[in-house]
Amino acid sequence: MFTSEFEPVYCIEGGTLQLKCTVYSETINVHWFKGDIEIKETENMHIIWADKTHLITFKHAKVSDSGQYWIVAGKVQKQLEVTVQALFKRQLKNITIMEGLEACFECEVEKPYPGVWYKDGKELKSSSNIKIDTIQESVHKLTIFQTTLDHKGKYEIKINDILSGADLDIKEIPDAIKQMSEHDRSIFLEAAKNGTAARYNIRIILVGKQRVGKTCLLRRLMNEGIEGVESTDGINIEVKKCKINLQTKEWIFTKGNESPLSEYPNDQYADCGFWNFAGQKEFYATHQTFLSRNAIYLLVVDVSEDFEMNTFENMIENQYDRIGEYINFWLDNIHCYTVNDTDEFMIPESNLLNPPVIMIGTSMDKVKDREKTKDSFATYINKLLREHPKRKHLRKLCFLSNTKPSKDKNEFQTLRNDIFDRAKEIPKWGDNLPTRWILLEKEIDRFIHIEEFVISYDMAKILASKCSFSLKEVTLELDSFLKYEHDIGNLIFFEDIKSYIILEPKWLVDVFKCFVSPFQFQSQYINMPEWSSLQSTGHLSKILIKKLFSKVQVLNETEHEAFVVEEMNEKKKFALQIMKKKKAFVLQIMEKFDIIVKPIKIEKNEEYYMPCMMEASGFNQILDTFKVRNNKCSRTSWFGLQFNFLPPAFFNHILVTFIKEYSLCIVEGGRLALYRGIGVFDFEDSKCLKLVICLSENSVAMQVWQFKNGEGICYHENRKYLTHIVSFLQQKYRINIPFRCFLKCPDGTHHEIAERIYLNILNDVSKTALTYCHEHKNHTLDELRRYWFKVCIKSLGKGQIVTREQQSGFTDRTCDTCCLCKASKHWSFKLLVPHLTVEFKFLVSGF
Ligand SMILES: Nc1nc2c(ncn2[C@@H]2O[C@H](COP(=O)(O)OP(=O)(O)OP(=O)(O)O)[C@@H](O)[C@H]2O)c(=O)[nH]1
């Protein structure tokens, strides 16, 4: 029947496939089959014959056209093997990378054809950050440099009408990394090239007054009993950990020797850490160190207490006990972390702010009418917070009893679920990190598990190499890792004092609590005259440091042992050395946190001072010490900053920054003029000018005491220094504490809000130039501001010579280094020659 041979047929996908045979006679009918099914013509496939030749043509062959074909003529059938080879030798592959990295799609084809690239169906062309390449005509490449989240999508290449496609998934760089330096970001990205994984972390911080039931609540949340719970001693942090199953929301607690939590995989379980703060006020000087912007706060309140509104007293003077004051205090503290309403702290479409706060009313067993208490507490909170934006942190009010829970303890399960739901709103939830960074986090967890709360930098290097940190630059990558971990509050690390890394804040608190000790726990210092000297003068003598260190258990364990052994062997000597190093490190850390400070210009500069533990002294007493109230001394007006809320630790930072910049005056007995919330500084060699800086509730004010003719001196540099420090500290601690500048009359009391003149009023020329003052009847505004604000010479017109004679002709505009006068282009000028001496000279030579 057949006169042709039947060789196997081969073709490449997309090409034309032809199957052909010739038969003995034109009258022979030929039928084509694939398997058992007879082939019928389609749009893409034609069957034709001419004379004895029969032909079947697939215009655009598909891989599925491959197979066994049968050609049947009469009773004869022949088999034909057909192979359609896929065009793509290598298809595009899905890519998942970290934003900022380069993404490269690549495919290889069997036959050189041109290709066209598409993203989400739209054709792509080469551009500044997209490169389209073909290598030896058969390898097609698409490279996207410095990817952003917008590059996510489906990418395809069409070659000879055949598509190959893959997805590009881009993971966001954690915010903390974005805010780090470019160097750290590039190290992070380099590490991310070797793979990334998501990590879920929840930190829950319990805060509130002492004895409101924080510890009991924590026990209940951890499914533990509350027997034997005692008020936390002094300043303390109790840290507890558990895991939460991301799918089932089940909480996993391990006790004793059960398998460590680190064995639960990161991508399926969230790490949950509870930090329980002791409620003692003294902690507030240091607690800012331990608060975090990436946490959920449980604000615990004992609702069986009388929570009626009361006057808000000055917490600095330790009269700070009303529930409302605590609630305000903590919400204000938490609200400081909201840098602004539009950034990551704002939860989209909800008008709520992060970090979230759940308020928990305890001791419900003690109240008579539960429903009434709930209602009146909610009303009370409503009145207390009014329209203040800090209420946007509040998510829920819960009421429960720790001592008499419900039978099924369901209220605690509800609270656990709430915590988990809130955790998802926090920006750090599901941060993508380089896999080896997550490995190192686990290594560190292992140390914490065996209660090694502080490790040396060398040890960290060993761990980092174990986790395959880039070998050549292990310290570079390790530093970036540690900075990130510090930033999100997982550990404490400073690049400039990197001998040790504190893995658990508990270690630091254990050290701090010997130094920053609440009054009622100070009986242990009864035999230490140096402690009493610390309280009155702020001087932290070397002997006292030694004595206090000897009380810090975590620092002495090895050292004691070492002393017991008569002949110290090498190992013990080594241990002793380590302890010494650790103590030096502790002092550096306390210095870093501004808890202690070495004032400048003290001989050899070796003595430490600790302003936050000093007893209060009356301001009048200080005035008497300096004999300010006599006619040889004139006082400038007060210049101050009034904050919406000033965290107690923050004033410490301000004062310590001044102590590092200006020399503290030395008063009788050689002591430094440092008092609780007050510092007096010499800022001139003659010591005739003294700058006093004072803290009062939510305000900082300063004044200069002039023991010489101070007429005409303008202290605008000091004023600028104060505002500069505040903005610098705000940036450093990334907290938001808005303030207004004010002036007050020289003899006025700096801490009283009455009669403060705010800068916005100063700014307003239409306001009267006179200001009434109860004590002195009236002052002109100029009298108050000339000490702190220079007249602006920048805006003087050319040829405008200012002379003493012209003084009377000019009106009413002085300048806060251009901030007051910038509103007006043609402003008039009032010149008070005495305080313009310098500028005056400049003008004369200039013209
Ligand atoms: N009746 C009643 N007593 C409670 C409740 N919660 C706690 N207590 C008791 O209050 C006391 C203080 O409880 P803690 O849990 O230690 O309070 P805390 O807030 O951790 O205290 P500090 O550690 O001092 O800050 C304990 O004696 C508890 O038994 C409660 O809901 N009802």
The ligand as an ORCA input file, in Angstrom:
! r2SCAN-3c Opt
* xyz 0 1
  N      -9.275     40.143     95.685
  C      -8.351     40.200     94.731
  N      -7.061     40.268     95.052
  C      -6.151     40.315     94.051
  C      -6.531     40.301     92.686
  N      -5.412     40.347     91.942
  C      -4.366     40.391     92.812
  N      -4.815     40.365     94.082
  C      -3.995     40.398     95.292
  O      -3.282     41.617     95.317
  C      -1.976     41.427     95.805
  C      -0.962     41.980     94.811
  O      -0.985     41.206     93.635
  P       0.217     41.208     92.615
  O      -0.184     40.362     91.480
  O       1.481     40.895     93.308
  O       0.230     42.746     92.222
  P       1.330     43.497     91.354
  O       0.604     44.534     90.598
  O       2.128     42.517     90.574
  O       2.206     44.190     92.487
  P       3.698     44.795     92.376
  O       4.572     43.653     92.072
  O       3.918     45.376     93.721
  O       3.722     45.845     91.340
  C      -1.819     39.946     96.035
  O      -1.953     39.690     97.410
  C      -2.948     39.307     95.280
  O      -3.429     38.139     95.886
  C      -7.938     40.216     92.386
  O      -8.363     40.206     91.220
  N      -8.789     40.177     93.446
*
